[in-house]
């Protein structure tokens, strides 16, 4: 239940940030953007909500454990569908990653208007 509340809060959060042209390069990523990606990778919904509130850029691609480049939503999905070592994920982690994906879809949809 707590996760659902976090996801809803994330979806409804009023964000007002300002910046110039968006720079989606990992070299210039802010700490909240790095935290967002890591939270998406691990399914940490509280950290994800905090990063979104801080206008973390959901479009920056960082290198995943397989050497490929992923956005936050893409890494959450990859971790859920293709877990490390092909080991089955615990149900709780699978649910967290699914909720993270949903929250990130919403964050992507509003990021440009709210944070640039």
N, C-alpha and C positions, 0 to 999 in steps of 0.2 A: 504494500500500500504506500509506503514511504517513497518508493521509486516512482510510482505513478504521480504522486504529488510533486516530486522534483521535476518530472518531465512536463507536467502541466505548468508549473511555475516557470520553467524554462521557456515554454511556448508562449506564455503570456507576459514575460518580463518586458518592461519598457526600457529600452536601451537608447541612450542618446550619447553618441560618440562623434567625434569629428576628426577627420584626417584629410589629406589631399588624395592624390591618385593612389588607388590600391596597389600594393606591391606584394605579390603572392610568392616571392622567392623565399626559400627556407633560410638563406643567409641573413636576411633582414627581418626574420620573424620575431615578434615580441615574445616575452615570457608567457603571457596568457595564451598565445597561439601554440607555443610548444607544449604548454600544460594541457590545452584542449586535445591535441593529437595524442598525447600520452594517456589522457583520460579515456579517449575513444578506444585506444588500443587495449586498455585494461578493463573497460566497462565501468569505470569509476564515475557514477552519475553526479555525485556531489561536486567533484572537481570539474566535471564537464559543465555543469550549470554555472559555476563560478567563472570559468573561462569565458563562457558565452556572454555573461553579464559584463565582462571586461572587454567586450568587442574583439575576442580572439577571431582571427581570420580562418574560417573553415575551409578555405580553398588552397591553402599552402600545402604542398606535397613534401613529405619527409620520407626518408628511406625506411622501408619495413625490414623485418628480419630476413626476408628472402632477397633483399637487394633491390626490390622494385620500389617505385615511388607511389605513395598513397596520400590522399586527403584524409582528414579525420574520419569522415563517414566511410570511405573505402577501406581504411584499416580496421574499423570496427566490423565491417562486413567480412573482410578477409579472415580476421581472427575467429569469427563465428563459423564461417563455412569451411575454412581450411586451417584448423587449429595447429599450433606448433607440434611437431612430432606425430601428427595425425592421431593424437590421443583424444578420446571423447571429452567434451567439456562438461563440467558439472552444470546441472540445470540452472542454478542460480546465475552462473556466469553467462550462459547462453541468453537468458532473459535480460540480463544487464546489457549485453552487447546489442540485443534487438532494440531495447529502449534507447540506447545511445544512438543507434542508427536513425530511429524515428525523430529524436530530438535534433540530430544534426541536419536532417532534411529540412526541418523547420528553421534552424539557425541559418542554413544556407539561403533559404528563401527570403529571409528578412535582413541578412547581413548588409547587403549593399545599401539599402535604404536607411538602415539604422546606424551603421557604423562608418560610412564613408562620407 
